[in-house]
Amino acid sequence: MSAHLTLRAKRILRRNARRPGVVSLNLVPMIDVFMVLVFFLLVTTSSIDNMRSPRELTLPTSLSLDQPNEAPIIMVTRQAVLIQGVQVMTLDEAMSAPADKPLPQLRAELLKVTLMSVQGTDNAGTTTRGEINVMADRDIPYTVLKKILATCGELKFARIAISVAHAGKRGGR
């Protein structure tokens, strides 16, 4: 039978005999690589704790690298004072409030944060409301910010953090 085949046909048969008929694909190493990638992404995304600032706020800059803790956020925009995104009062109301008294609307909302007792320190048995973060626009007058911080201090917040944007190596504006 091989006598009837042409040289070209014999060459094609020889080439096909060298190639395997079925190509197998080993999926186990590929699955392992994707599994490692998934775990890496899950671990890195859960460790990122950056607080996103809204577009209407331009935060002051700082060289500090400390990340804020999970706490209620007081946001002071150019129009309003908000707690956890809910408007409490307008900026004009905060500016017109007397300087020696706490802001009444802000005080009423902050009273909803529960008191907890301090344990394991020299001040054991005293009560505090824990931490609070203040995120204010860079152009907010200091008198308004001072009233907000005084209100938080009067209501027994143990730590009051002011959120800033990281300035980097060059410094900020």
C-alpha positions as CSV (number, residue, x, y, z in Angstrom):
1,M,0.0,0.0,0.0
2,S,2.9,2.4,0.7
3,A,3.9,2.0,-2.9
4,H,0.9,3.9,-4.1
5,L,1.5,6.9,-1.9
6,T,3.3,9.9,-3.2
7,L,6.3,11.5,-1.6
8,R,4.2,14.3,-0.4
9,A,1.7,12.0,1.2
10,K,4.4,10.0,3.0
11,R,5.9,13.2,4.3
12,I,2.5,14.3,5.7
13,L,2.0,10.9,7.4
14,R,5.5,11.0,9.0
15,R,4.9,14.6,10.3
16,N,1.5,13.6,11.7
17,A,3.0,10.5,13.4
18,R,5.5,12.7,15.3
19,R,2.7,15.0,16.7
20,P,0.6,13.6,19.5
21,G,-3.0,13.3,18.7
22,V,-4.6,14.7,21.8
23,V,-3.1,17.6,23.7
24,S,-3.8,17.5,27.4
25,L,-4.0,20.6,29.6
26,N,-3.0,20.2,33.3
27,L,-5.3,22.7,35.1
28,V,-4.0,22.0,38.7
29,P,-1.0,24.4,38.5
30,M,-3.2,27.1,37.0
31,I,-5.8,26.7,39.7
32,D,-3.1,26.9,42.4
33,V,-1.8,30.2,40.9
34,F,-5.3,31.7,40.8
35,M,-6.0,30.5,44.4
36,V,-2.8,32.3,45.6
37,L,-3.8,35.4,43.7
38,V,-7.3,35.4,45.3
39,F,-5.9,35.0,48.8
40,F,-3.4,37.8,48.2
41,L,-6.1,40.1,47.0
42,L,-8.4,39.3,49.9
43,V,-5.6,39.9,52.5
44,T,-4.4,43.2,51.0
45,T,-7.9,44.7,50.5
46,S,-8.9,43.9,54.0
47,S,-5.9,45.6,55.4
48,I,-6.4,48.9,53.6
49,D,-8.1,51.3,56.0
50,N,-8.0,54.6,54.2
51,M,-10.9,56.9,54.9
52,R,-12.3,58.4,51.7
53,S,-13.0,62.1,51.8
54,P,-15.9,63.4,49.8
55,R,-15.3,65.5,46.7
56,E,-16.7,68.6,48.3
57,L,-14.0,68.6,51.0
58,T,-10.4,69.7,50.5
59,L,-8.6,68.4,53.6
60,P,-5.6,70.2,55.1
61,T,-2.3,68.3,54.5
62,S,0.0,66.7,56.9
63,L,3.1,64.5,56.9
64,S,1.6,62.1,59.5
65,L,1.2,58.5,58.4
66,D,-1.1,57.4,61.2
67,Q,-4.4,55.9,60.0
68,P,-7.7,56.9,61.7
69,N,-9.5,54.3,63.8
70,E,-13.1,53.3,63.2
71,A,-15.1,56.0,64.9
72,P,-18.1,58.3,64.2
73,I,-17.2,61.0,61.6
74,I,-18.2,64.7,61.9
75,M,-17.8,66.2,58.4
76,V,-17.7,69.9,58.0
77,T,-18.3,71.1,54.5
78,R,-18.6,74.6,53.2
79,Q,-22.4,74.4,53.6
80,A,-23.2,72.1,56.5
81,V,-22.1,70.0,59.5
82,L,-22.8,66.3,59.1
83,I,-22.5,63.3,61.4
84,Q,-22.0,60.0,59.5
85,G,-23.3,61.7,56.3
86,V,-26.5,63.1,57.9
87,Q,-26.8,66.9,58.1
88,V,-27.1,68.2,61.6
89,M,-26.8,71.9,61.0
90,T,-25.7,74.4,58.4
91,L,-22.4,76.1,58.5
92,D,-24.0,79.5,59.0
93,E,-25.8,78.2,62.1
94,A,-22.5,76.9,63.5
95,M,-20.8,80.3,62.8
96,S,-23.6,82.3,64.4
97,A,-23.6,80.2,67.6
98,P,-22.0,81.7,70.7
99,A,-18.4,80.8,71.1
100,D,-18.5,79.9,74.8
101,K,-21.4,77.3,74.5
102,P,-21.5,73.9,72.7
103,L,-23.4,73.7,69.4
104,P,-26.9,72.6,70.4
105,Q,-27.8,70.6,67.3
106,L,-24.4,68.8,67.2
107,R,-24.6,68.1,70.9
108,A,-28.0,66.5,70.6
109,E,-26.8,64.2,67.9
110,L,-23.5,63.3,69.7
111,L,-25.4,62.5,72.9
112,K,-26.7,59.4,71.0
113,V,-23.2,57.9,71.1
114,T,-23.2,55.6,74.1
115,L,-21.0,56.1,77.1
116,M,-18.7,53.3,78.2
117,S,-16.6,52.8,81.3
118,V,-12.8,52.9,81.2
119,Q,-11.1,49.8,82.7
120,G,-7.6,48.8,83.3
121,T,-6.1,52.2,83.8
122,D,-5.6,54.8,86.6
123,N,-8.9,56.3,85.5
124,A,-10.9,53.0,86.0
125,G,-14.6,53.6,86.5
126,T,-14.8,56.9,84.6
127,T,-16.9,57.1,81.5
128,T,-16.2,58.1,78.0
129,R,-17.8,58.1,74.5
130,G,-14.6,56.8,72.9
131,E,-13.2,58.3,69.8
132,I,-14.5,60.6,67.1
133,N,-13.0,61.8,63.8
134,V,-13.5,65.4,62.6
135,M,-13.1,65.9,58.8
136,A,-13.3,69.5,57.9
137,D,-12.7,71.5,54.7
138,R,-9.4,73.4,54.6
139,D,-11.2,76.7,54.2
140,I,-13.5,76.3,57.2
141,P,-13.0,79.2,59.8
142,Y,-11.1,78.1,62.8
143,T,-13.8,79.5,65.1
144,V,-16.3,76.9,63.8
145,L,-13.8,74.1,64.1
146,K,-13.0,75.2,67.7
147,K,-16.7,75.1,68.6
148,I,-17.1,71.6,67.2
149,L,-14.0,70.4,69.1
150,A,-15.2,72.0,72.3
151,T,-18.6,70.3,71.9
152,C,-16.9,66.9,71.4
153,G,-14.7,67.5,74.5
154,E,-17.6,68.5,76.7
155,L,-19.4,65.3,75.7
156,K,-16.5,63.1,77.1
157,F,-15.0,61.9,73.8
158,A,-11.6,60.5,74.9
159,R,-9.8,60.9,71.6
160,I,-10.7,63.5,69.0
161,A,-8.9,63.0,65.7
162,I,-8.8,65.6,62.9
163,S,-8.5,64.0,59.4
164,V,-6.0,65.4,57.0
165,A,-4.7,64.5,53.6
166,H,-1.2,63.1,53.4
167,A,1.2,65.8,51.9
168,G,3.9,63.4,50.8
169,K,7.5,64.4,50.4
170,R,7.0,67.8,48.9
171,G,4.7,69.1,51.6
172,G,1.2,70.5,51.2
173,R,-0.4,73.8,50.5
